[in-house]
Amino acid sequence: MSSDESITLDGRLDEDVWMRAVPATNFLQMDPDNGQPATEQTEVRFVYDADKLYMGVTLFDSEPDELIYYQMGRDGFLQADDKLQWAIDTFNDGQSAYWWEMNPLGSMADSLRGANNTNNRQWDGIWDARSTRSDIGWTLEIEVPFRTMNFNPNSDEWGVNFQRTIARKNEVSLWMGWLRNQGLNRMSNAGLLTGIRDVTQGRGLDIKPYLVGTLESFPGRDDATDTKEAQVGVDLFYNITPSLRTNLTVNTDFAQTEVDARQTNLTRFSLLFPEQRDFFLDGSLFFNFETGGIGDGGRSLLRGGRGQTLVPFQSRRIGLDEENRPQRINFGGKLTGQAGAFEIGVLQVQTGDETEEETGGSLGEDFTVVRIKRRMLRESHLGALYTLRHTRGGDVDDRQTMGVDLRLATSTFRGSDNMSATGYFLRTTNPLDTVGKSSAFGAVLAYPNDPLTLQIGFQEIQENYQAAVGFTRRTGFRNISQTTTFAPRPRQHPWIRLFNFGAKMDWFFDPIDNRLLTREIDITALQIDTHRQDSIQLHVLPTYELLERDFSIAPKVTLPAASEYSFTRYRLQGDTTSRRPIALSQQMEWGNFFSGNRLRLNTTVNFRAAPGQMFAFTSEWNRVSLAEGEFTTRLYRAIAETQFNPRISLVNNVQYDTQSAVIGWQSRFRWIVQPGSDFYFVYIHNWLDDPVFGQTYTIDRRLSSKVLYTHRF
C-alpha cells in the first residue's frame, strides 16, 4: 500500500487498494462433502503499510437473510454462528500460530495456538475490525498492528490459512488443508502469505497503566467494616526484537478476572482449574511442557478437569500459599518469544510478605521459571524446564523442578497421516531426602487421524515427586494407557453424518510391587452425530479401585483403606445443535459406585433470545447410596449475558453447590473503549447456606472498578 493511501475501517472494502490485492479463494469442503468446492464463494485479501496488516474478506452468500449469528461480544464462543476463522504462522515453522475468528455481527475472538493442538484462548491481542452485512453476504475489514505479533524480520513468508462455517448448512470449508486429519490447526498444511517487507513495530514499547478502586467487607469473617482502597499499577511491554518480547508488571491486580466454573468432585484427587489472569496468560504457550496427555485419554493439558495427572508448571500456584490463601503480587517480569530455532520463556514473580499485616499471614515468595525449546525438523522439538519456589524468611527449603522433553512429530506419515512420539523426564526437590522417588517420566506414541485414532502411553510419578509450581493429581503410581477411536461416515445417509466407537483405558499400578491400584475404562459403545449437529452417545464405564487410605467422600461417609471395589457404570448423553435458539445437553449416568450405587443427572440449557442476549443454565445432581451412608450433591450455575455491541457487555454469573454450601454471584461489566484500553466494573458477593442454623448469611462482598489504558510508542 503506498504511503498516500489509507483504509477507513468500516467493513465495506470500498478503497481502491482492495481491488488491486489478489484474493485467496476456491475453498474446499471438509464437511459434509469432503474435497468438493464450497457451496458459497469466499475471497480473502491482504494489504499492508509500514505499521499494520490489513485483511479484507468477502463472504458471498446466496441467502443472506438466512445467516445465523448470536454472539456480539469480545471473545465469545461462536459454536452456533456463521463465522470465519483464520490462523497466521508468523514464523512459518508449522508449530505455532495466531488464531482469530469473527461472525457477521463483528464479534471478535483470538487465541494463541501451539504444538500438539495446545490453545490459549484467553490471550487478548490488540487489533480492530468491522463487519457489514449486505445483499451479497457479509464482509470483514480487519486491522492488526505488526507490534501485536512476534515474527521473523528476516523472512517475508508467513504461513496462513482460513476456514469458513456456514451454520445453516453445517458446512465447513478451508483454503488449504481440507482433509479431515488436517484442518485449520495443522499449520504444516497452511498456504503462504508472501511479500511482507520493510515493516516496523515502532519503538516496540507499550505502557499500560491501570487504576483500581475497591470497596470490600467480610461479614462472615467477623469484619463487617467496609474497606476502601485505591491502587495504581503498570504493565510494560517491550519488543527486544520483532520475535522476542519482555513484560514487566508492578503492583499487579486481577480485579477483572472471571470466576471459576465450579465442579462437583466425588474422586479422591484434586481438580485442576484453568488460569484466568492476563499477565500469566500472555505468552503462556512458551512455557508448555510436553507430557502427551498421559492419564487423561489424550485431553489437552490446558483445559481444566479431573483427568489431568501431570502439569510441571501451573501458573495458578503463583499467588497462592501452601494453604491456598491468596498472596499479593508485588511485581513480575517475563521474556517470551523466539531466537533463531529456539523458543524461550522466562518468568520471575515476587509475592508480598503478609506476616505483618495479619495473624498467620504468608511469607513472601520468589518464583522463577525457565523454559527453552529447540525446534527440530518441521514439527518436532527438544526442550528443558526449570522452576524454583523460594520463601523469603523462615526455614523453608527452596523447592525446584527440572525436566526435559522430546517430541517427534510428522503430518506426512503414509502420505498425509499424523504421527507423534513424546518422551519426558522430571525431577523435583525431595523433601524427605530419600534416594530417588522424586521423579516423573513417561512416553506417548500417538496416531491421531480420521477416521482412526490410536494412542498408547506409559507414565510413572514417584511418591515423593512434588512440583511446587505445578499440578500433580496423584503420586506413587505407574500408569499404562491406551486409546482407540473409530469414526466412520456413512455415504449419502439422509440424516447421519458420523458414527463413533472407541475405548479409553487407564491402568494404575503400585510401582513397588505392581499391585493394580485403579483401572478406568471408558467404552464408547455408540455415538451418532447427525447432519443437523444433534448427537447421542452411550458409554460403558467399568472401574476398579483399591483404596490405599481412608476416603472421606462426603461428611460422615468414609470408605475404609485397603478396600477393593469393582463396579460398572453407564452414561447416556444427548445434545441438540447449538445453532437453534434453544440448545439442550443432557447426561444421565447410573450404575454401581464403590460399595453401593450412584445416579447422576446433568443438564445444560442455552437460550439465545436475540443477537447479544444469551442465557445459560447448568445443573448437576448426584444421589449416592453406599453401605457407609447416603448423600446427595447439587450444583447450579446460571449465566445471563447482555452484549450491547461488540465492545460493551454485561455478564451475571450465579453459582451454588452443596459441597461448599456457598452461593456466589459475579456481575462483570466491560467496555472496550479502544483496542487495548478497557473499563471494568465488577461486583462479587458470596453467601453461606448454613444448614446448621437454617439461614443464609454474607461471607464477603467486593465492588471493584478498573481502568486500563495502553499507549504504544
MOJONOR-V459785 format. One record per residue. N is the residue number from 1. RES is the residue in one small letter. SS is DSSP state (A for helix, B for strand, O for the rest). PSI is psi as a letter, one per 40 degrees, with the letter a starting at -180 (* if undefined). BURIAL is I if it has 24 or more other C-alpha atoms within 12 Angstrom, else O. Layout:
BEGIN
n = <N;N>
res = <RES;RES>
ss = <SS;SS>
psi = <PSI;PSI>
burial = <BURIAL;BURIAL>
END
This chain:
BEGIN
n = <1;2;3;4;5;6;7;8;9;10;11;12;13;14;15;16;17;18;19;20;21;22;23;24;25;26;27;28;29;30;31;32;33;34;35;36;37;38;39;40;41;42;43;44;45;46;47;48;49;50;51;52;53;54;55;56;57;58;59;60;61;62;63;64;65;66;67;68;69;70;71;72;73;74;75;76;77;78;79;80;81;82;83;84;85;86;87;88;89;90;91;92;93;94;95;96;97;98;99;100;101;102;103;104;105;106;107;108;109;110;111;112;113;114;115;116;117;118;119;120;121;122;123;124;125;126;127;128;129;130;131;132;133;134;135;136;137;138;139;140;141;142;143;144;145;146;147;148;149;150;151;152;153;154;155;156;157;158;159;160;161;162;163;164;165;166;167;168;169;170;171;172;173;174;175;176;177;178;179;180;181;182;183;184;185;186;187;188;189;190;191;192;193;194;195;196;197;198;199;200;201;202;203;204;205;206;207;208;209;210;211;212;213;214;215;216;217;218;219;220;221;222;223;224;225;226;227;228;229;230;231;232;233;234;235;236;237;238;239;240;241;242;243;244;245;246;247;248;249;250;251;252;253;254;255;256;257;258;259;260;261;262;263;264;265;266;267;268;269;270;271;272;273;274;275;276;277;278;279;280;281;282;283;284;285;286;287;288;289;290;291;292;293;294;295;296;297;298;299;300;301;302;303;304;305;306;307;308;309;310;311;312;313;314;315;316;317;318;319;320;321;322;323;324;325;326;327;328;329;330;331;332;333;334;335;336;337;338;339;340;341;342;343;344;345;346;347;348;349;350;351;352;353;354;355;356;357;358;359;360;361;362;363;364;365;366;367;368;369;370;371;372;373;374;375;376;377;378;379;380;381;382;383;384;385;386;387;388;389;390;391;392;393;394;395;396;397;398;399;400;401;402;403;404;405;406;407;408;409;410;411;412;413;414;415;416;417;418;419;420;421;422;423;424;425;426;427;428;429;430;431;432;433;434;435;436;437;438;439;440;441;442;443;444;445;446;447;448;449;450;451;452;453;454;455;456;457;458;459;460;461;462;463;464;465;466;467;468;469;470;471;472;473;474;475;476;477;478;479;480;481;482;483;484;485;486;487;488;489;490;491;492;493;494;495;496;497;498;499;500;501;502;503;504;505;506;507;508;509;510;511;512;513;514;515;516;517;518;519;520;521;522;523;524;525;526;527;528;529;530;531;532;533;534;535;536;537;538;539;540;541;542;543;544;545;546;547;548;549;550;551;552;553;554;555;556;557;558;559;560;561;562;563;564;565;566;567;568;569;570;571;572;573;574;575;576;577;578;579;580;581;582;583;584;585;586;587;588;589;590;591;592;593;594;595;596;597;598;599;600;601;602;603;604;605;606;607;608;609;610;611;612;613;614;615;616;617;618;619;620;621;622;623;624;625;626;627;628;629;630;631;632;633;634;635;636;637;638;639;640;641;642;643;644;645;646;647;648;649;650;651;652;653;654;655;656;657;658;659;660;661;662;663;664;665;666;667;668;669;670;671;672;673;674;675;676;677;678;679;680;681;682;683;684;685;686;687;688;689;690;691;692;693;694;695;696;697;698;699;700;701;702;703;704;705;706;707;708;709;710;711;712;713>
res = <m;s;s;d;e;s;i;t;l;d;g;r;l;d;e;d;v;w;m;r;a;v;p;a;t;n;f;l;q;m;d;p;d;n;g;q;p;a;t;e;q;t;e;v;r;f;v;y;d;a;d;k;l;y;m;g;v;t;l;f;d;s;e;p;d;e;l;i;y;y;q;m;g;r;d;g;f;l;q;a;d;d;k;l;q;w;a;i;d;t;f;n;d;g;q;s;a;y;w;w;e;m;n;p;l;g;s;m;a;d;s;l;r;g;a;n;n;t;n;n;r;q;w;d;g;i;w;d;a;r;s;t;r;s;d;i;g;w;t;l;e;i;e;v;p;f;r;t;m;n;f;n;p;n;s;d;e;w;g;v;n;f;q;r;t;i;a;r;k;n;e;v;s;l;w;m;g;w;l;r;n;q;g;l;n;r;m;s;n;a;g;l;l;t;g;i;r;d;v;t;q;g;r;g;l;d;i;k;p;y;l;v;g;t;l;e;s;f;p;g;r;d;d;a;t;d;t;k;e;a;q;v;g;v;d;l;f;y;n;i;t;p;s;l;r;t;n;l;t;v;n;t;d;f;a;q;t;e;v;d;a;r;q;t;n;l;t;r;f;s;l;l;f;p;e;q;r;d;f;f;l;d;g;s;l;f;f;n;f;e;t;g;g;i;g;d;g;g;r;s;l;l;r;g;g;r;g;q;t;l;v;p;f;q;s;r;r;i;g;l;d;e;e;n;r;p;q;r;i;n;f;g;g;k;l;t;g;q;a;g;a;f;e;i;g;v;l;q;v;q;t;g;d;e;t;e;e;e;t;g;g;s;l;g;e;d;f;t;v;v;r;i;k;r;r;m;l;r;e;s;h;l;g;a;l;y;t;l;r;h;t;r;g;g;d;v;d;d;r;q;t;m;g;v;d;l;r;l;a;t;s;t;f;r;g;s;d;n;m;s;a;t;g;y;f;l;r;t;t;n;p;l;d;t;v;g;k;s;s;a;f;g;a;v;l;a;y;p;n;d;p;l;t;l;q;i;g;f;q;e;i;q;e;n;y;q;a;a;v;g;f;t;r;r;t;g;f;r;n;i;s;q;t;t;t;f;a;p;r;p;r;q;h;p;w;i;r;l;f;n;f;g;a;k;m;d;w;f;f;d;p;i;d;n;r;l;l;t;r;e;i;d;i;t;a;l;q;i;d;t;h;r;q;d;s;i;q;l;h;v;l;p;t;y;e;l;l;e;r;d;f;s;i;a;p;k;v;t;l;p;a;a;s;e;y;s;f;t;r;y;r;l;q;g;d;t;t;s;r;r;p;i;a;l;s;q;q;m;e;w;g;n;f;f;s;g;n;r;l;r;l;n;t;t;v;n;f;r;a;a;p;g;q;m;f;a;f;t;s;e;w;n;r;v;s;l;a;e;g;e;f;t;t;r;l;y;r;a;i;a;e;t;q;f;n;p;r;i;s;l;v;n;n;v;q;y;d;t;q;s;a;v;i;g;w;q;s;r;f;r;w;i;v;q;p;g;s;d;f;y;f;v;y;i;h;n;w;l;d;d;p;v;f;g;q;t;y;t;i;d;r;r;l;s;s;k;v;l;y;t;h;r;f>
ss = <O;O;O;O;O;O;O;O;O;O;O;O;O;O;O;A;A;A;A;A;O;O;O;B;O;O;O;B;B;B;B;O;O;O;O;O;B;O;O;O;O;B;B;B;B;B;B;B;O;O;O;B;B;B;B;B;B;B;B;B;O;O;O;A;A;A;O;O;O;O;O;O;O;O;O;O;O;O;O;O;O;O;B;B;B;B;B;B;B;O;O;O;O;O;O;O;B;B;B;B;B;B;O;O;O;O;O;B;B;B;B;B;B;O;A;A;A;O;B;B;O;O;O;O;O;O;B;B;B;B;B;B;B;B;O;O;B;B;B;B;B;B;B;B;B;A;A;A;O;O;O;O;O;O;O;O;B;B;B;B;B;B;B;B;B;B;A;A;A;O;B;B;B;B;O;O;O;O;O;O;O;O;O;O;O;O;A;A;A;O;B;B;B;B;O;O;O;O;O;O;O;O;O;O;B;B;B;B;B;B;B;B;B;B;B;B;B;B;A;A;A;O;B;B;B;B;B;B;B;B;B;B;B;B;B;B;B;B;B;B;B;O;O;B;B;B;B;B;B;B;O;O;O;O;O;O;O;O;O;O;O;O;O;O;O;O;O;O;O;O;O;B;O;O;O;O;O;A;A;A;A;O;O;A;A;A;A;O;O;O;O;O;O;O;O;O;O;O;O;O;O;O;O;O;B;O;O;O;O;B;B;O;O;O;A;A;A;O;O;B;O;O;O;O;O;B;O;O;B;B;B;B;B;B;B;B;B;B;B;O;O;B;B;B;B;B;B;B;B;B;B;O;O;O;O;O;O;O;O;O;O;O;O;O;B;B;B;B;B;B;B;B;B;B;B;B;O;O;O;B;B;B;B;B;B;B;B;B;B;B;B;O;O;O;O;O;O;O;B;B;B;B;B;B;B;B;B;B;B;B;B;B;B;O;O;O;B;B;B;B;B;B;B;B;B;B;B;B;O;O;O;O;O;O;O;O;O;O;B;B;B;B;B;B;B;B;B;B;O;O;O;B;B;B;B;B;B;B;B;B;B;O;O;O;O;O;O;O;O;O;B;B;O;O;O;O;B;B;B;B;B;B;B;B;B;B;O;O;O;O;O;O;O;O;O;B;B;B;B;B;B;B;B;B;B;B;B;B;B;O;O;O;O;O;O;B;B;B;B;B;B;B;B;B;B;B;B;B;B;B;O;O;O;O;B;B;B;B;B;B;B;B;B;B;B;B;O;O;O;O;B;B;B;B;O;O;B;B;B;O;O;O;O;B;B;B;B;B;B;B;B;B;B;B;B;O;O;O;O;O;O;B;B;B;B;B;B;B;B;B;B;B;B;O;O;B;B;B;B;B;B;B;B;B;B;B;B;B;B;B;O;O;B;B;B;B;B;B;B;B;B;B;B;B;B;B;O;O;B;B;B;B;B;B;B;B;B;B;B;B;B;B;B;B;B;O;O;B;B;B;B;B;B;B;B;B;B;O;O;O;O;B;B;B;B;B;B;B;B;B;B;B;B;B;O;O;B;B;B;B;B;B;B;B;B;B;B;B;B;B;O;O;O;O;B;B;B;B;B;B;B;B;B;B;B;B;B;B;B;B;B;B;O>
psi = <h;i;d;e;i;i;h;h;g;e;e;d;f;e;i;d;d;d;d;d;h;h;i;h;a;f;i;i;h;d;i;d;g;h;e;i;i;i;e;h;i;h;h;h;i;h;i;i;a;d;d;i;h;i;h;h;h;h;g;i;h;e;g;d;e;e;i;h;h;d;i;d;i;h;f;i;h;f;d;e;i;i;i;h;i;i;h;h;g;e;e;f;e;e;e;i;i;h;h;i;i;i;i;e;e;e;h;h;i;i;i;h;h;a;i;f;f;i;h;g;d;e;h;h;i;h;i;i;i;i;i;h;i;a;e;e;b;i;i;i;h;i;h;h;i;d;e;d;i;i;i;h;e;e;h;f;h;i;i;i;i;i;h;h;h;h;d;d;e;f;h;h;i;i;d;i;f;e;i;d;f;b;i;d;e;g;e;e;e;i;a;h;h;i;e;h;i;f;i;i;f;a;e;e;h;h;h;g;i;i;h;h;h;i;h;i;i;g;d;e;f;f;g;e;h;h;h;i;h;h;i;h;i;i;h;h;h;h;h;d;i;e;e;h;h;i;h;h;h;h;f;h;i;f;d;e;h;i;i;i;h;i;i;h;h;f;i;e;i;i;i;h;i;i;i;e;h;d;d;d;d;h;e;d;d;e;e;h;h;h;e;e;f;h;e;f;f;e;i;i;e;e;h;i;i;e;e;h;d;h;g;d;h;h;e;e;e;h;e;h;a;e;e;f;h;i;i;h;h;d;i;i;i;i;h;i;a;i;h;b;e;h;h;h;h;h;h;h;h;h;i;i;h;e;d;e;d;i;h;e;i;i;i;i;i;h;h;h;h;h;h;h;h;h;h;i;a;d;f;i;i;h;i;i;h;h;i;h;h;h;h;h;i;a;f;h;i;i;h;i;h;i;i;i;i;h;h;h;i;i;e;f;h;f;c;e;i;i;h;i;h;h;i;i;h;i;h;i;h;h;e;e;f;i;h;a;f;f;i;h;i;i;i;h;h;i;g;h;i;h;e;h;h;i;h;i;i;i;i;h;h;i;d;e;h;g;h;e;f;a;h;h;d;i;i;f;i;h;h;h;i;h;h;h;i;h;g;i;h;i;h;f;i;d;e;h;d;h;i;h;i;i;h;h;h;h;h;h;i;h;e;d;e;f;i;h;d;i;h;h;h;h;h;g;d;h;h;h;h;i;d;e;f;i;i;h;i;h;i;h;g;h;i;h;h;h;h;d;i;i;h;g;d;i;h;e;h;h;h;i;i;e;i;h;h;h;i;h;i;i;h;h;h;h;h;i;i;e;e;i;d;h;h;i;h;h;h;h;h;i;a;i;h;b;e;b;i;h;h;h;h;h;h;h;h;h;h;g;d;i;h;e;h;i;h;h;h;h;i;h;h;h;h;h;h;i;d;e;i;i;i;i;i;i;h;i;h;h;h;h;h;h;h;d;i;e;e;h;i;h;h;h;h;h;i;h;i;e;d;e;f;h;h;h;h;h;h;h;h;h;h;g;d;i;h;e;h;i;h;i;h;h;h;h;h;h;i;h;g;h;d;d;e;f;i;h;i;h;d;i;i;h;h;i;i;h;h;i;h;h;h;h;*>
burial = <I;O;O;O;O;O;I;O;I;O;I;I;I;O;O;O;I;I;O;O;O;O;O;I;I;I;I;I;I;I;I;I;I;I;O;O;O;I;I;I;I;I;I;I;I;I;I;I;I;O;I;I;I;I;I;I;I;I;I;I;I;O;O;O;O;O;I;I;I;I;I;I;I;I;I;I;I;I;I;I;I;I;I;I;I;I;I;I;I;I;I;I;I;I;I;I;I;I;I;I;I;I;I;I;I;I;I;I;I;I;I;I;I;I;I;I;I;I;I;I;I;I;I;I;I;I;I;I;I;I;I;I;I;O;O;O;I;I;I;I;I;I;I;I;I;I;I;I;I;I;I;I;I;O;I;O;O;I;I;I;I;I;I;I;I;I;I;I;I;I;I;I;I;I;I;I;I;I;I;I;I;I;I;I;I;I;I;I;I;I;I;I;I;O;O;I;I;O;I;I;I;O;O;I;I;I;I;I;I;I;I;I;I;I;I;I;I;O;O;O;O;O;O;O;O;O;O;O;O;O;O;O;I;I;I;I;I;I;I;O;I;I;I;I;I;I;I;I;I;I;I;I;I;I;I;I;I;I;I;O;I;I;I;I;I;I;O;I;O;O;I;I;I;I;I;I;I;I;I;I;I;I;I;I;I;I;I;I;I;I;I;I;I;I;I;I;I;I;I;I;I;I;I;I;I;I;I;I;I;I;I;I;I;I;I;I;I;I;I;I;I;O;O;O;O;O;I;I;I;I;I;I;I;I;I;I;I;I;I;O;I;I;I;I;I;I;I;I;I;I;I;I;I;O;O;O;O;O;O;O;O;I;I;I;I;I;I;I;I;I;I;I;I;I;I;O;O;I;I;I;I;I;I;I;I;I;I;I;I;I;I;O;O;O;O;O;O;I;I;I;I;I;I;I;I;I;I;I;I;I;I;O;O;O;O;O;I;I;I;I;I;I;I;I;I;I;I;I;I;I;O;O;O;O;O;O;I;I;I;I;I;I;I;I;I;I;I;I;I;I;I;I;I;I;I;I;I;I;I;I;I;I;I;I;I;I;I;I;I;I;I;I;I;I;I;I;I;I;I;I;I;I;I;I;I;I;I;O;I;O;O;O;O;O;O;O;I;I;I;I;I;I;I;I;I;I;I;I;I;I;O;O;O;O;O;I;I;I;I;I;I;I;I;I;I;I;I;I;I;I;I;I;I;I;I;I;I;I;I;I;I;I;I;I;I;I;I;O;O;O;I;O;I;I;O;O;O;O;I;O;O;O;O;I;I;I;I;I;I;I;I;I;I;I;I;I;I;I;I;I;I;O;I;I;I;I;I;I;I;I;I;I;I;I;I;I;I;I;I;I;I;I;I;I;I;I;I;I;O;O;I;I;I;I;I;I;I;I;I;I;I;I;I;I;I;I;O;O;O;O;I;I;I;I;I;I;I;I;I;I;I;I;I;I;I;I;I;I;I;I;I;I;I;I;I;I;I;I;I;I;I;I;I;I;I;I;I;I;I;I;I;I;O;O;I;I;I;I;I;I;I;I;I;I;I;I;I;I;O;O;O;O;O;O;O;O;I;I;I;I;I;I;I;I;I;I;I;I;I;I;I;I;O>
END
